[in-house]
Amino acid sequence: MEVRVQNKKATPLSGINPVIAEIGERLQSQPNVWLQKLRDDPGSFADLEKSVHHAFRQMADQVVAGLLAQATGDADFAQSAKKK
């Protein structure tokens, strides 16, 4: 099964490892952006909180998609799913 995160034209995921690597990169840079935004505009805290929650929901969705891609990449998965 081909699993894509963004849209139908996006590159299919090959498994969980590339997803984890991408999330790691986001977690290295994104907190600095959030911190700077909060320092520049303390009144934006409520919007910032929503942005942080949204980002982590997206990352969770990516992890689930990566797991699905890896699990369904094996031909045995389809046979196993048919048996249940």
Secondary structure, DSSP 8 states (H G I E B T S, - for coil): ----SS-TTS-----HHHHHHHHHHHHHHHHHHHHHHHHH-GGGHHHHHHHHHHHHHHHHHHHHHHHHHHHHTSHHHHHHHHH-
